[in-house]
Amino acid sequence: MSRPEETLPPDLFYSDAESRKYTTSSRILSIQSSMTHRALELLNLNTPSLILDVGCGSGLSGEILSSIPPSEGGPHIWIGMDISASMLDIALHRDVEGDLLLADIGQGVPLRPGSIDAAISISAIQWLCNADSSDVSPAGRLGRFFGGLYAALKRGGRAVCQFYPKNDEQRSMICSAAIKAGFGAGLLEDEPGTKNAKLYLVLTVSGGDAPKGDITGVVDGMDGVDIMDQRRGGKGGGRAADDRKGSKRWILKKKEQMERKGKVVKANSKYTGFASSKRFSPSVTNFIQTQKAHRFLDPMSSTLS
């Protein structure tokens, strides 16, 4: 059976009929509720917060955010972001309390920097791993999403993304994009090895209650957590010394920027940024400079001596 994201883009897959079917399914309601509560548990919010619901659909998770009692740190205010107009239309008719935004997360997160306290995403970000055309780069779409999310979160903010990767390649692609954006990242898998297994990507932003973005402080004591990147500070955590134009580090950064813009770039190799040690003799160098100069001379003028 084909995965939904392999059949059509999300804005086409979730038609009016499919959106109604999704929203009224008792099975989906139960699973969505369970995963949303799990994401909130991982966020560990002690006070009412402004939360971005990435891929909010018809507002099923948002309703839960609005209903969290004060004794558990709620209720929360939320903004829902989704690419499906049909899903958002159903959310409007259901009179959800959150603000709704029609947008493609693969183009970034169009919110002011540092404007949200936290973010959740339930079964959405795996859609970014599929290219709808040859000129679309999944790595670029993931880079723009995580880069935008990192900017939108306040310092010390957290995000939890539940997702269903197709394979280890997608799993690695998603985690790498989050780390490149600057997040401290950890993976947590519930019920591993079963058909009900669910994967959660726990992300932290440096500052606030998460010094240096260290994910270990967030998941301390939790079983089955695979820490992808701790983002610890210290003497070894500074920038590389060789960051000048033309260096390998500079070239890799430029290629990452192009990927985030959706450009297709040549794969890295052991020769990326390789500086040739070959040098011309002075006589050859003078000859080359003379030939270059001839290109800018007026043909009717005198020649170089």
C-alpha positions in Angstrom: 0.0 0.0 0.0 1.4 3.4 -1.0 2.1 6.0 1.6 -0.1 9.2 1.1 2.9 11.4 0.6 4.0 9.3 -2.4 0.8 9.6 -4.3 0.0 13.4 -4.4 1.2 16.7 -2.9 -0.6 17.3 0.4 -2.7 20.2 -0.9 -4.1 17.9 -3.5 -4.2 14.7 -1.5 -6.3 16.3 1.2 -9.3 17.2 -0.9 -12.6 18.2 0.7 -13.7 14.6 0.9 -10.4 13.3 2.2 -10.3 16.1 4.8 -13.8 15.2 6.1 -12.9 11.5 6.2 -9.7 12.3 8.2 -11.5 14.5 10.7 -14.4 12.2 11.4 -12.4 8.9 11.8 -12.6 7.7 15.4 -9.3 5.8 14.9 -7.5 8.9 13.7 -9.0 11.0 16.5 -7.7 8.6 19.1 -4.2 8.4 17.6 -3.9 12.2 17.1 -5.0 12.8 20.7 -2.4 10.3 22.0 0.5 11.8 20.0 -0.5 15.4 20.8 -0.5 14.6 24.6 2.9 12.9 24.2 4.3 15.9 22.4 3.1 18.2 25.1 4.7 15.9 27.7 8.0 16.2 25.9 7.6 20.0 25.6 7.1 20.2 29.4 5.4 23.6 29.4 4.6 24.9 32.9 2.7 28.0 31.9 0.3 29.0 29.1 2.3 29.4 26.0 2.1 30.5 22.4 2.5 27.3 20.3 2.8 26.8 16.5 1.0 23.7 15.3 2.9 22.7 12.1 0.6 20.9 9.7 -2.4 21.6 11.9 -4.9 20.1 9.5 -8.5 20.5 10.7 -7.3 21.6 14.2 -7.5 18.3 16.0 -4.3 18.9 18.0 -5.1 22.6 18.4 -8.3 21.7 20.3 -6.3 19.7 22.8 -3.9 22.7 23.2 -6.8 24.9 24.0 -8.3 22.5 26.5 -5.2 21.9 28.7 -6.2 22.8 32.3 -4.3 25.4 34.4 -3.1 22.6 36.7 -1.1 21.2 33.7 0.2 24.6 32.5 -2.6 25.5 30.1 -4.6 26.5 28.3 -2.3 27.4 25.4 -2.7 29.8 22.6 -1.9 28.4 19.2 -1.3 29.2 15.6 -2.1 26.5 13.0 -0.2 26.3 9.8 -1.1 24.0 6.9 -0.9 23.8 3.1 -4.4 22.3 2.6 -7.1 24.8 2.1 -9.7 22.0 2.6 -8.3 21.1 6.0 -8.3 24.7 7.2 -11.8 25.2 5.9 -13.0 22.4 8.1 -11.1 23.9 11.0 -13.0 27.1 10.5 -16.3 25.4 10.4 -15.4 23.6 13.6 -14.8 27.0 15.2 -11.4 26.1 16.6 -9.8 28.8 18.9 -6.4 29.1 17.1 -5.4 31.4 14.4 -5.0 29.6 11.0 -2.4 30.2 8.4 -2.5 28.8 4.8 1.2 28.2 4.0 3.7 25.7 2.7 6.2 24.8 5.4 8.7 23.8 2.8 9.0 27.5 2.0 9.8 28.4 5.6 7.8 29.7 8.7 6.5 33.2 8.0 6.5 34.4 11.6 8.5 37.1 13.3 11.8 36.0 14.9 11.4 34.8 18.5 7.6 35.2 18.4 6.6 31.7 19.6 7.3 29.7 22.8 7.1 26.2 21.4 6.0 24.2 18.4 4.5 20.8 17.7 4.0 18.8 14.5 2.0 15.6 14.2 2.5 13.4 11.2 3.5 16.2 8.8 7.2 16.8 8.2 7.8 13.5 6.3 5.9 15.1 3.4 8.9 17.4 2.9 11.0 14.4 1.9 9.2 14.0 -1.4 9.9 16.0 -4.5 6.9 16.8 -6.7 9.1 17.8 -9.6 12.7 17.5 -10.7 13.6 21.1 -9.8 12.5 20.6 -6.1 15.0 19.6 -3.5 13.7 17.8 -0.4 16.9 18.9 1.4 16.2 22.5 0.5 12.6 22.3 1.7 13.7 20.7 5.0 16.4 23.3 5.4 13.9 26.2 4.8 11.4 24.7 7.3 13.8 24.0 10.1 15.7 27.3 9.5 12.4 29.2 9.7 11.2 27.3 12.8 14.5 28.0 14.6 14.2 31.7 13.9 10.5 31.8 15.0 11.2 30.1 18.3 12.2 32.3 21.3 15.6 31.5 22.8 15.3 28.5 25.0 12.2 27.4 23.0 11.4 23.8 22.2 9.7 21.9 19.4 8.5 18.3 19.1 7.9 16.8 15.7 6.3 13.4 15.5 6.9 11.9 12.0 6.8 8.6 10.0 10.0 8.3 8.0 9.9 5.8 5.1 13.4 4.6 5.8 16.6 5.4 7.6 17.6 7.7 4.8 14.6 10.0 5.4 15.1 9.7 9.1 18.7 10.9 8.7 17.8 13.6 6.2 15.3 15.1 8.6 17.6 15.0 11.7 20.5 16.4 9.7 18.4 19.4 8.5 17.3 20.2 12.0 20.9 20.1 13.3 22.2 22.3 10.4 19.5 24.9 11.3 21.1 25.1 14.8 18.8 22.9 17.0 20.0 20.6 19.7 18.2 17.4 18.6 17.2 14.0 20.1 15.1 11.2 18.8 12.6 9.3 21.0 10.8 6.2 19.7 7.7 4.9 21.5 6.9 1.2 21.2 9.9 0.4 19.0 9.8 -2.7 16.9 6.0 -2.8 16.7 3.5 -1.7 14.1 2.5 1.1 16.5 6.0 2.5 16.8 6.1 6.3 16.8 9.1 8.6 16.3 9.5 12.0 18.0 12.1 14.5 17.2 12.8 16.7 20.2 14.4 20.0 19.4 15.9 22.8 21.6 17.1 26.3 20.9 20.0 27.7 22.9 19.3 30.2 25.7 16.6 30.5 28.3 15.9 27.3 30.2 18.0 25.3 27.7 21.6 26.5 28.1 23.6 26.1 24.9 20.6 24.2 23.5 21.8 21.1 25.3 19.2 18.4 24.6 20.4 16.3 27.4 18.8 18.6 30.0 15.4 18.2 28.2 15.4 14.4 28.0 17.2 13.6 31.2 16.0 10.3 32.7 14.0 9.3 29.6 14.6 5.8 28.2 15.2 5.1 24.5 16.4 8.6 23.6 19.0 8.8 20.8 20.8 12.2 21.2 21.7 13.3 17.7 23.4 16.6 18.7 23.9 17.9 22.2 25.0 21.4 21.2 27.2 21.7 24.2 29.3 24.9 24.6 32.9 25.0 25.6 36.3 25.5 24.0 35.8 22.9 21.4 32.5 24.3 20.2 33.6 27.5 18.5 33.8 28.2 14.8 36.5 26.6 12.7 39.5 28.8 12.2 39.5 28.4 8.4 36.3 30.2 7.3 37.7 32.4 4.6 36.3 32.7 1.1 37.2 29.7 -1.0 37.9 27.4 1.9 36.2 24.0 2.2 34.1 25.3 5.1 33.0 28.3 3.1 32.2 26.2 0.0 30.1 23.8 2.1 28.2 26.7 3.7 27.4 28.1 0.3 26.2 24.8 -1.0 23.9 24.4 2.1 22.5 27.9 1.4 21.7 26.9 -2.2 20.0 23.7 -1.0 17.8 25.7 1.4 16.7 27.8 -1.6 15.7 24.6 -3.4 18.6 24.6 -5.8 20.1 21.3 -6.9 23.8 21.3 -6.1 26.6 18.8 -6.9 27.2 16.2 -4.2 30.2 16.7 -1.9 33.3 14.5 -2.3 36.7 14.2 -0.9 37.9 16.8 -3.5 35.3 19.5 -2.4 37.3 22.6 -1.4 40.6 20.9 -2.5 43.3 23.5 -3.1 45.7 22.6 -5.8 49.4 23.0 -4.9 50.4 23.5 -8.6 52.1 26.8 -9.3 53.3 28.2 -12.6 56.8 29.5 -13.2 57.3 33.3 -13.4 57.8 33.1 -17.2 54.5 31.3 -17.7 52.7 33.6 -15.3 53.9 36.7 -17.2 52.8 35.1 -20.5 49.3 34.4 -19.1 49.0 38.0 -17.7 50.0 39.4 -21.1 47.4 37.3 -22.9 44.7 38.5 -20.5 45.7 42.1 -21.0 45.4 41.7 -24.9 41.7 40.9 -24.5 41.0 44.4 -23.2 43.1 46.3 -25.9 41.6 48.1 -28.8 42.7 46.2 -31.9 43.7 49.5 -33.5 46.0 50.6 -30.6 49.6 49.7 -30.2 50.6 46.3 -28.9 52.1 45.6 -25.6 55.9 45.8 -25.5 
